Amino acid sequence: MSISANSQVTNLMPEKQGSEHLSISLANLGAELAFLQSGTGNYLDFHWEQSKELGINLLDLVDSKNEEVAFTPIDKDAYSFLLQQILTNLVPQKCQCWFHCCGLLLELELTITPILPPLGHDATTLLVMGRILQTQSQNPENGSASNIFTPVQVGKDRNLGLQQYQKLVNQITRNVRRTLNIDIIWQRTVNDLGKSLGLERCIICPYQPSNTKLKAIAEYRQPNIKSILGLEIDLASESIFTQALTTLEPVFQLGAGNSIFEQKQVLVVATCHQDEPNGLIAATLSDESYIPTTAELVFVKDLADQLGTAIAHAILYQELSIARQEAEDASHLKSEFLANVSHEIRTPLNGMIGFLKLILDGMADDPEEQRQFLLEAHKSSLHLLDVINDILDFARIEAGKMEIELRSVKLDELFNDVESFMRMQAEQKKLSFQIQMPETSDEVMVYGDYQRLKQVMLNLVGNAIKFTHEGGITISADVVLKKIIFDEQQFPGIVRLRVADTGIGVSLDKQDKLFQLFSQVDGSRTRQYGGTGLGLVISQKLVETMGGEVHFYSLGEGLGSTVTFSVPLYQQPVMVSSSEGE
């Protein structure tokens, strides 16, 4: 985000008095630094009492597009995110951040306030007031701050006062808070601590309450020390870590012989936010005979608390960014889904209208031709009915209003119904169609809703036929004897039904999309083969409602696919042994 002057001032005030009036208003606020800023970071007006003392021309400052001259936040992404958050929530916030301007680095304390818009409009402008905490020179060679963080060599003089330690805490936390990138925060923390305190080694490990092992994700170490970056640490074997997490206080002790720190003086402290630990810092001291003073332990505790807050904010920002991206992706998928459904509805509807129009206009003189047109219109109407039924079923399932009547169902009746509906479709494509029943000497009875089970089977077999061009379809079932509880009843087992085909298959990296809402494996396939893409999602929901699970298997594109689903076994059948089968 390059901050530069913007002529939008005239949009805020009458044309003749806009800029002048705003400048006077900002000057009268009594703030050392005040400016109006849009949500995109453009300056609308600017007042800075110390600009002349610093040798800065305000007109050059806000009009310039030169990064070396412009008044620009160092962490542009974090500052931009903060502006958008304030405009969205309409809640003022205070912050400390670094800006660079005309070869200077400025640490500012700012209060950012949204300017409330007229009712029914979005806020677009912010009033920023603040003061300069410190000014530093900028290294002209690489543009980085010289002295943005000035390390205090505690290792060389350990009798520092509490005030000096507090200054060190402020320096380290300011350096960390210049970014919301959690990985940078980890590494900056160990680097600043290691250099400031003259440590031999310093590591940091993220922590969650469910953790039994920690991982060192950032490390500072002396050149002659072997790295342990990436090492997994078992909490059960490192009591000092457990003690620090339990007490939330710094813990100092001599490392045990089996410890990763060996016979070293080890200082461990938990970083925390709202009294909940979110990380652990562990350090070994270069001076093995030294015992930390009370002032140093207070310093470590203050620093851990400050760092814990910075970590929590960075994690929240990261989660919000991920959630926003997921929401945008979901919105995009939903739009694609709606466009596809609209196409699926219009296509058969246009076919019906077209064929009926031809008959009404007398374009079908031959009775046979007229009959053919009517058959095509009827075929289109059935396709349209299927699309609408899918949409209505999906809506009912999502609303929790799908009616399910659970009772005993004969498996052979279910398979016979499916065969009468689907065999002709398969044979029209010159595909084989096989049904394999479990090897039992009596009927196999399952527990479910007959119509919904048939709907699932027709859906799965219909997909298999649609996506298979040669080979065939095989429907089979296996009885698995294991006691299960469903619908407050105990059943002797499950029946696993399977629909296998030799069709186009699905690549391994795309199979996880099959059961996602509004997600399609390949938009081009949907356009080629038609359908709403809801079939598997609806089938999965129906099967889960009847106490089963759906699974999809495919070795890859062109290698066919198999869909299995389970349903409770209503009563245990008499199984036929292999010897009896022979």
Secondary structure, DSSP 8 states (H G I E B T S, - for coil): ----B-GGGGGTS-TTTHHHHHHHHHHTT--SEEEEEETTS-EEEEEETTTTTTT--HHHHHH---TTTS-EESSHHHHHHHHHHHHHHT--EEEEEEEEETTEEEEEEEEEEE----TTS---EEEEEEEEEEEEEB-TTT--BTTSS----TTT-----HHHHHHHHHHHHHHHTT---HHHHHHHHHHHHHHHHTEEEEEEEE--TT-SEEE--EEEE-TTS---TT-EEEGGG-HHHHHHHHH-S-EEEE--TTSTT-SSEEEEEEEEETTEEEEEEEEEES-TT----HHHHHHHHHHHHHHHHHHHHHHHHHHHHHHHHHHHHHHHHHHHHHHHHHHHHHHHHHHHHHHHHHHHTT---SHHHHHHHHHHHHHHHHHHHHHHHHHHHHHHHHTT------EEEEHHHHHHHHHHHHHHHHHHTT-EEEEE---BSS--EEEE-HHHHHHHHHHHHHHHHHT-SSSEEEEEEEEEEEEEEETTEEEEEEEEEEEEE-S----GGGGGGTTSTT--S-HHHHHHH---S-HHHHHHHHHHHTT--EEEE-SSTTS-EEEEEEEEEEE---B--HHHH-
